[in-house]
Amino acid sequence: MSKNLGSITSKESLAKVFSLIQDRIPANKARIYEAGGGSVSWLPATIMSGTDVTVVDIDEGQLQRNKYAATKILGDIQTHAFPEGSFDLAVCYNVVEHLTAPDDAIRQFFHALVPGGLVFIGAPNPDSFSGWVTKMTPHWFHVLFYRHILGYKNAGHPGHAPFPTIFHPVVSPVALVKFCRDVGFNVLYFREYRGLMYDLLEEQRPFLGKLLNLTLKTANALVLWRKDLQNGNYHIVLEKPLGIKDAVH
């Protein structure tokens, strides 16, 4: 896994991920599992068109607002089991950081995929500066930050971010890559990238944005640029190898 020195934006990384997915899943007939997908998909229309989408979420309100899924299931992705080979693609975006047992969810993804199927996970990076702040501060602080700094008036209300963050040890990038390989996945893509929070802060609170950038440059210098602490999020694409059945339950 590369150290990903330097920053890449979410948009740039997503473009690489979507290109990879389009090259590998069946066009216009893919079976997609959105794990914790709620009411909005991160996949573009070019991938979603003609697909059969199943969403599992613990929030009934989110499921009721979902307008694109053919199947909507109220359930927990850590325990909900599908028959082996049910899906060509599983997507779990901004979810694993909230789970008490993300390792169980990933095992469920492996089981549910066809051989050659993909998993796309996007999540905050607990080993970044923003991840460290998230771990060191209480949830009420996150709600106030979203409301009064980023301007999200409904922040913290039912069905609205931020949601309580757990950061199970397995969602740290190095640990996650190792665990997924142990489960049996091939890692096709991994990239840390600059979180959207920095762009929002620069747009809405320019002074705080500049101060934060200066702080991060100083912090990066202190770690001798071994990693870019500004990379607050990551994307990973996993493949269940061809010719393999369940390796881990």
MIZADREN-232258 format. One line per field, with one value per residue: x, y, z of N, C-alpha, C, O in turn; residue in one letter. Coordinates in steps of 0.05 Angstrom, whole numbers. Layout:
N
nu: c(X	...)
nv: c(Y	...)
nw: c(Z	...)
cau: c(X	...)
cav: c(Y	...)
caw: c(Z	...)
cu: c(X	...)
cv: c(Y	...)
cw: c(Z	...)
ou: c(X	...)
ov: c(Y	...)
ow: c(Z	...)
r: c(A	...)
END
This chain:
249
nu: c(17	13	42	15	31	21	-38	-101	-164	-232	-266	-230	-210	-257	-271	-232	-246	-299	-289	-260	-299	-338	-311	-311	-359	-422	-451	-510	-540	-525	-525	-533	-512	-526	-498	-520	-539	-581	-618	-595	-552	-482	-464	-455	-503	-488	-469	-511	-554	-603	-593	-602	-619	-607	-620	-597	-611	-609	-643	-707	-733	-697	-698	-751	-748	-718	-715	-697	-682	-695	-705	-716	-690	-700	-651	-590	-527	-484	-500	-539	-552	-542	-557	-501	-466	-502	-495	-463	-435	-419	-431	-407	-411	-385	-399	-374	-344	-380	-395	-400	-379	-348	-316	-348	-387	-358	-343	-394	-403	-365	-385	-435	-423	-413	-362	-309	-336	-344	-326	-338	-313	-318	-292	-280	-213	-183	-131	-114	-108	-160	-187	-162	-179	-234	-236	-218	-255	-322	-387	-426	-396	-382	-433	-444	-402	-416	-465	-455	-407	-400	-451	-497	-560	-595	-563	-547	-600	-651	-635	-599	-532	-480	-466	-458	-390	-350	-301	-277	-219	-206	-219	-179	-134	-87	-96	-146	-136	-102	-137	-179	-151	-138	-189	-199	-203	-179	-142	-158	-156	-132	-135	-118	-148	-158	-203	-272	-287	-248	-250	-302	-297	-259	-290	-334	-314	-266	-220	-213	-204	-155	-122	-125	-102	-49	-36	-37	4	47	43	51	104	128	122	157	138	122	72	11	-25	-70	-101	-159	-196	-212	-213	-229	-225	-246	-238	-272	-240	-240	-266	-270	-300	-336	-289	-283	-324)
nv: c(-24	43	104	149	204	274	309	288	300	286	281	269	219	189	188	153	106	97	88	41	6	7	-19	-72	-94	-123	-90	-51	-91	-105	-130	-95	-81	-37	-22	2	44	81	137	160	151	141	127	140	158	132	83	64	58	15	-24	-72	-55	-64	-42	-40	-16	13	53	69	114	135	94	99	146	132	127	97	44	-24	-63	-55	-61	-63	-67	-93	-85	-112	-160	-179	-228	-250	-297	-334	-306	-266	-214	-168	-123	-89	-33	10	66	118	92	49	71	80	32	-21	-71	-74	-112	-158	-141	-136	-189	-208	-182	-207	-259	-250	-235	-250	-292	-254	-208	-140	-97	-32	14	73	120	160	175	149	157	206	279	302	256	244	288	278	230	248	283	296	272	313	358	350	356	410	434	420	448	503	518	494	502	469	465	425	389	333	321	271	224	257	277	298	229	186	169	112	86	33	-10	-38	-6	29	49	15	-30	-45	-59	-104	-138	-146	-173	-219	-241	-257	-224	-190	-131	-79	-25	30	91	148	212	283	309	331	366	404	436	457	485	524	552	571	591	626	647	610	566	578	580	527	501	520	499	444	440	450	407	364	374	363	308	295	292	240	222	251	289	316	284	263	223	160	115	49	-7	-73	-141	-201	-260	-296	-361	-376	-394	-381	-359	-342	-341)
nw: c(0	-18	8	-5	-10	-12	-35	-59	-89	-67	-111	-152	-136	-133	-187	-208	-180	-199	-253	-250	-228	-269	-309	-291	-271	-292	-346	-342	-318	-268	-201	-144	-78	-29	28	88	60	61	40	-4	-60	-73	-121	-191	-244	-290	-274	-243	-277	-301	-264	-210	-148	-79	-15	51	115	181	194	190	171	133	95	78	50	7	-62	-105	-98	-112	-74	-6	58	126	171	201	176	196	213	178	131	65	12	-14	-69	-85	-103	-149	-136	-77	-38	11	41	80	128	156	197	237	259	306	297	245	220	219	183	136	127	116	68	35	32	7	-45	-115	-143	-167	-157	-130	-75	-52	-9	27	73	133	154	209	224	209	215	222	236	285	315	316	345	395	414	441	419	420	410	356	333	344	315	261	258	272	249	199	181	177	192	211	234	273	285	282	232	206	193	240	255	312	321	320	304	302	312	265	221	212	161	148	180	159	106	113	142	104	64	92	99	48	4	-55	-60	-100	-106	-69	-36	0	12	8	54	46	85	93	48	53	100	85	48	78	126	120	149	191	159	133	178	196	152	157	206	193	155	188	223	187	173	222	225	186	135	125	120	95	135	122	91	102	91	59	2	-18	-59	-66	-87	-94	-106	-169	-177	-124	-62	-1	45	97	153)
cau: c(0	29	39	-3	41	7	-67	-119	-191	-252	-276	-210	-209	-282	-270	-216	-262	-322	-279	-254	-324	-351	-296	-311	-385	-438	-465	-539	-554	-511	-539	-517	-520	-517	-498	-523	-541	-600	-636	-579	-530	-458	-457	-466	-524	-475	-467	-537	-574	-610	-584	-621	-607	-618	-609	-602	-605	-622	-660	-732	-739	-680	-708	-776	-741	-703	-732	-685	-676	-717	-710	-707	-691	-693	-634	-563	-508	-464	-512	-558	-539	-554	-545	-475	-468	-526	-490	-439	-422	-428	-422	-410	-399	-388	-414	-358	-334	-401	-402	-386	-366	-345	-305	-370	-400	-340	-346	-420	-400	-351	-404	-457	-414	-405	-333	-303	-351	-328	-335	-327	-315	-308	-294	-260	-188	-178	-103	-109	-113	-189	-194	-153	-197	-259	-233	-212	-277	-348	-406	-440	-378	-385	-458	-440	-385	-432	-486	-447	-383	-406	-477	-518	-579	-608	-542	-552	-627	-655	-631	-580	-504	-462	-475	-436	-368	-337	-274	-266	-191	-202	-223	-154	-127	-68	-110	-168	-124	-93	-160	-193	-135	-141	-216	-197	-206	-157	-145	-153	-151	-133	-125	-126	-152	-165	-231	-289	-290	-229	-261	-326	-287	-247	-311	-352	-299	-239	-199	-208	-193	-126	-109	-123	-81	-23	-32	-31	31	66	41	64	133	137	124	176	123	119	44	-3	-46	-94	-117	-178	-214	-200	-229	-216	-241	-238	-249	-274	-227	-254	-261	-268	-324	-332	-264	-285	-352)
cav: c(0	67	123	170	230	293	307	284	307	265	278	255	191	176	183	128	84	92	76	13	-9	4	-39	-98	-105	-125	-65	-50	-114	-112	-131	-77	-80	-13	-29	27	64	102	148	172	134	154	117	158	147	115	56	55	54	-12	-43	-81	-44	-72	-25	-48	6	10	77	66	140	137	75	109	168	121	126	83	16	-43	-77	-40	-78	-52	-87	-86	-97	-129	-187	-187	-246	-257	-322	-330	-299	-250	-188	-163	-100	-79	-6	17	93	133	75	31	85	81	5	-34	-95	-72	-137	-176	-131	-142	-218	-212	-173	-228	-282	-242	-229	-270	-291	-231	-184	-119	-80	-5	26	100	125	178	162	154	163	233	300	304	232	247	307	264	211	261	301	282	275	339	377	346	368	440	441	419	468	531	524	485	514	449	472	401	371	319	313	244	221	277	276	275	206	178	155	92	80	6	-11	-50	13	43	39	-7	-53	-53	-73	-130	-155	-154	-194	-244	-252	-269	-204	-176	-102	-69	4	43	118	169	237	307	309	353	384	426	455	470	504	547	568	584	604	629	650	584	548	584	573	498	493	526	478	418	442	447	379	348	378	349	279	293	286	211	220	277	289	329	264	255	202	141	97	23	-26	-100	-160	-230	-273	-316	-389	-379	-392	-368	-365	-335	-337)
caw: c(0	-20	29	-15	-3	-28	-33	-82	-80	-67	-138	-168	-127	-141	-216	-211	-170	-217	-277	-243	-225	-295	-325	-279	-265	-316	-353	-343	-306	-243	-175	-126	-50	-15	57	102	39	68	19	-26	-70	-81	-148	-212	-261	-310	-262	-231	-298	-308	-244	-189	-123	-53	7	79	133	207	197	174	157	109	75	66	31	-15	-86	-128	-93	-117	-49	18	81	152	184	209	156	210	218	157	113	39	0	-28	-97	-90	-114	-165	-124	-51	-32	39	40	104	146	173	221	257	266	328	286	216	210	212	159	113	122	103	40	20	28	-10	-72	-134	-149	-185	-148	-118	-53	-51	18	31	102	145	162	237	228	199	234	228	251	312	329	319	367	420	422	444	396	420	397	327	325	344	292	237	258	274	233	171	173	174	214	220	243	298	287	271	203	196	203	243	271	331	308	337	295	309	303	238	200	206	134	147	191	142	83	123	149	80	51	108	93	21	-17	-68	-58	-126	-105	-43	-37	19	-2	23	61	38	107	90	27	64	120	71	35	97	148	107	168	204	138	130	203	196	133	169	227	181	143	210	232	167	176	246	219	164	110	121	111	94	155	111	78	123	82	41	-15	-22	-76	-60	-105	-86	-128	-185	-170	-94	-46	25	59	125	162)
cu: c(18	23	21	5	28	-23	-80	-147	-209	-261	-256	-209	-234	-282	-254	-232	-285	-312	-272	-279	-337	-337	-300	-338	-402	-453	-495	-554	-541	-531	-522	-529	-508	-520	-498	-528	-561	-616	-621	-556	-506	-450	-469	-487	-512	-472	-494	-557	-578	-602	-607	-608	-622	-604	-617	-593	-620	-642	-684	-738	-722	-690	-734	-770	-726	-722	-721	-681	-701	-725	-699	-711	-683	-677	-606	-543	-487	-474	-530	-543	-555	-543	-519	-480	-492	-520	-464	-422	-435	-415	-427	-396	-406	-405	-396	-348	-355	-408	-386	-371	-364	-332	-326	-384	-384	-342	-373	-418	-386	-369	-425	-449	-410	-375	-328	-318	-334	-342	-322	-333	-303	-312	-274	-236	-182	-149	-95	-114	-142	-198	-186	-171	-224	-258	-230	-234	-303	-366	-420	-422	-380	-411	-456	-423	-401	-453	-475	-422	-389	-433	-499	-538	-592	-588	-550	-581	-630	-652	-611	-553	-500	-474	-452	-415	-354	-308	-263	-237	-188	-207	-200	-143	-109	-81	-132	-157	-116	-117	-175	-177	-138	-169	-216	-199	-179	-163	-137	-146	-151	-121	-136	-129	-160	-195	-246	-291	-272	-239	-285	-317	-275	-268	-327	-339	-271	-216	-192	-196	-163	-110	-105	-102	-53	-16	-24	-4	52	67	55	94	144	139	142	163	121	90	32	-27	-72	-112	-136	-197	-199	-221	-214	-236	-229	-251	-249	-262	-245	-247	-259	-296	-317	-306	-266	-314	-351)
cv: c(25	86	147	198	251	289	303	290	283	260	263	226	176	170	157	104	77	79	47	-4	-14	-17	-68	-110	-106	-99	-69	-73	-122	-112	-116	-78	-55	-18	-3	50	86	111	159	154	151	146	136	143	128	86	46	48	24	-33	-50	-74	-54	-55	-38	-25	3	33	74	91	143	118	86	131	157	116	109	53	-1	-58	-60	-57	-63	-73	-76	-100	-114	-157	-197	-204	-251	-283	-315	-325	-282	-224	-187	-140	-94	-52	1	44	109	118	60	45	86	53	-5	-59	-93	-97	-157	-167	-138	-172	-223	-203	-195	-251	-275	-238	-254	-270	-270	-206	-165	-107	-53	7	54	107	147	162	169	162	190	254	302	279	233	266	293	245	224	279	287	288	302	360	375	359	398	449	441	442	496	538	517	494	494	452	447	381	359	311	285	242	240	274	301	254	198	161	137	88	55	4	-21	-30	32	32	15	-33	-64	-69	-101	-148	-164	-175	-220	-257	-266	-250	-198	-146	-90	-39	13	71	135	195	259	307	334	374	408	446	470	492	529	565	584	599	607	631	624	564	553	576	542	489	498	506	452	418	438	419	360	350	363	319	274	284	256	205	248	276	302	308	251	233	183	126	71	6	-53	-119	-188	-246	-293	-344	-394	-378	-380	-378	-361	-330	-321)
cw: c(0	3	21	-6	-22	-28	-60	-72	-80	-96	-156	-161	-136	-171	-222	-203	-189	-243	-273	-241	-252	-312	-316	-273	-290	-321	-355	-331	-279	-220	-155	-98	-38	15	73	83	44	44	-5	-34	-78	-110	-169	-229	-281	-300	-253	-253	-304	-288	-224	-162	-99	-32	34	97	159	212	179	159	132	87	62	46	7	-39	-108	-123	-99	-92	-26	42	106	167	189	190	170	214	195	136	88	30	-14	-58	-104	-105	-130	-152	-98	-47	-3	43	65	125	165	199	244	269	290	319	256	204	203	187	134	107	108	73	23	13	7	-39	-89	-136	-171	-177	-132	-93	-55	-24	17	60	110	154	191	243	217	221	242	243	280	328	335	343	394	430	424	421	396	407	366	317	324	321	266	236	255	258	204	162	168	197	226	232	271	302	275	241	190	209	222	261	290	317	327	330	308	298	275	216	196	180	133	158	173	118	91	128	123	64	66	103	66	-2	-30	-66	-86	-126	-76	-47	-14	4	18	28	52	60	104	70	38	84	106	58	55	119	139	128	182	184	134	155	204	176	143	190	215	167	165	220	213	168	200	242	195	138	104	112	111	112	145	97	98	116	64	25	-18	-39	-73	-81	-92	-110	-143	-175	-140	-82	-19	38	88	131	188)
ou: c(35	2	13	-11	25	-32	-71	-152	-203	-265	-264	-206	-232	-293	-262	-232	-288	-326	-277	-280	-346	-350	-294	-340	-397	-467	-505	-578	-546	-550	-500	-554	-484	-543	-479	-521	-559	-628	-634	-542	-510	-431	-492	-489	-526	-471	-500	-576	-559	-603	-627	-589	-646	-580	-640	-571	-642	-657	-681	-748	-732	-691	-738	-785	-722	-743	-734	-676	-723	-748	-676	-734	-661	-688	-600	-543	-474	-458	-535	-523	-580	-521	-516	-497	-502	-538	-445	-398	-460	-391	-450	-372	-429	-423	-403	-344	-348	-425	-363	-351	-376	-336	-324	-392	-395	-341	-375	-430	-395	-369	-431	-466	-405	-363	-342	-314	-313	-367	-298	-357	-280	-333	-255	-238	-175	-143	-71	-122	-149	-216	-200	-178	-235	-276	-238	-232	-307	-362	-425	-433	-380	-411	-465	-429	-398	-457	-484	-417	-383	-439	-519	-533	-598	-595	-557	-587	-613	-665	-607	-551	-514	-489	-429	-421	-346	-291	-243	-232	-169	-199	-201	-142	-115	-79	-136	-169	-121	-117	-182	-190	-138	-170	-230	-197	-158	-185	-114	-131	-169	-100	-160	-115	-168	-211	-234	-297	-280	-237	-287	-328	-279	-264	-334	-350	-253	-195	-168	-179	-147	-88	-84	-87	-35	7	-5	10	72	88	68	109	166	155	142	175	118	85	42	-46	-93	-135	-129	-213	-177	-244	-190	-260	-205	-273	-229	-273	-263	-225	-247	-313	-295	-302	-254	-328	-372)
ov: c(27	84	163	213	245	267	313	285	263	237	246	209	154	149	142	83	53	62	30	-26	-36	-31	-86	-134	-90	-88	-88	-75	-144	-97	-125	-76	-52	-18	12	73	108	94	165	144	174	158	145	118	109	68	22	32	10	-57	-37	-88	-52	-53	-45	-15	-9	33	77	89	152	126	82	135	172	103	106	39	6	-65	-52	-66	-51	-93	-53	-125	-130	-176	-221	-195	-255	-291	-293	-338	-282	-213	-203	-139	-93	-49	-3	45	113	129	59	31	92	51	1	-68	-109	-103	-171	-184	-146	-179	-240	-216	-202	-261	-292	-238	-276	-249	-270	-185	-172	-108	-51	10	57	102	152	138	191	172	197	247	304	281	225	260	297	243	213	290	267	307	313	379	395	371	411	470	460	453	512	562	533	494	501	442	447	358	374	295	277	258	239	270	321	260	203	142	145	85	55	15	-14	-35	49	8	-5	-54	-88	-90	-121	-172	-188	-193	-242	-282	-285	-258	-199	-138	-91	-30	5	75	136	200	254	306	356	397	431	470	494	514	551	589	607	618	593	619	617	548	534	566	533	470	482	496	438	398	425	408	341	330	352	306	252	271	249	185	266	262	300	313	230	225	188	123	71	6	-58	-113	-197	-245	-305	-349	-414	-362	-371	-402	-375	-316	-314)
ow: c(17	16	38	3	-46	-21	-80	-48	-93	-104	-172	-179	-145	-180	-240	-216	-196	-254	-290	-252	-257	-328	-331	-270	-308	-304	-367	-334	-269	-219	-149	-94	-37	25	73	90	33	30	-25	-17	-88	-121	-165	-228	-289	-316	-256	-247	-310	-293	-223	-154	-97	-31	38	95	159	231	154	136	111	64	38	27	-13	-36	-129	-142	-93	-88	-27	48	107	176	182	188	156	217	194	125	89	38	-26	-71	-127	-118	-126	-155	-96	-51	7	48	72	137	189	219	266	287	293	332	241	181	183	171	114	83	90	56	1	-9	-10	-57	-79	-130	-192	-189	-122	-91	-58	-17	8	71	96	162	197	265	217	243	266	260	298	351	356	359	414	452	409	405	375	396	352	296	305	309	250	214	238	252	186	138	155	219	250	238	289	320	259	226	166	234	220	279	283	303	349	348	322	276	261	193	178	177	119	146	170	111	76	120	121	52	54	102	62	-25	-17	-69	-94	-143	-61	-59	-9	-16	40	10	51	54	111	74	33	85	115	56	51	130	148	124	184	191	132	153	213	182	139	192	225	168	161	225	221	165	199	255	183	122	81	99	125	106	158	92	111	133	56	33	-21	-34	-77	-91	-80	-131	-131	-165	-132	-91	-15	42	104	116	199)
r: c(M	S	K	N	L	G	S	I	T	S	K	E	S	L	A	K	V	F	S	L	I	Q	D	R	I	P	A	N	K	A	R	I	Y	E	A	G	G	G	S	V	S	W	L	P	A	T	I	M	S	G	T	D	V	T	V	V	D	I	D	E	G	Q	L	Q	R	N	K	Y	A	A	T	K	I	L	G	D	I	Q	T	H	A	F	P	E	G	S	F	D	L	A	V	C	Y	N	V	V	E	H	L	T	A	P	D	D	A	I	R	Q	F	F	H	A	L	V	P	G	G	L	V	F	I	G	A	P	N	P	D	S	F	S	G	W	V	T	K	M	T	P	H	W	F	H	V	L	F	Y	R	H	I	L	G	Y	K	N	A	G	H	P	G	H	A	P	F	P	T	I	F	H	P	V	V	S	P	V	A	L	V	K	F	C	R	D	V	G	F	N	V	L	Y	F	R	E	Y	R	G	L	M	Y	D	L	L	E	E	Q	R	P	F	L	G	K	L	L	N	L	T	L	K	T	A	N	A	L	V	L	W	R	K	D	L	Q	N	G	N	Y	H	I	V	L	E	K	P	L	G	I	K	D	A	V	H)
END
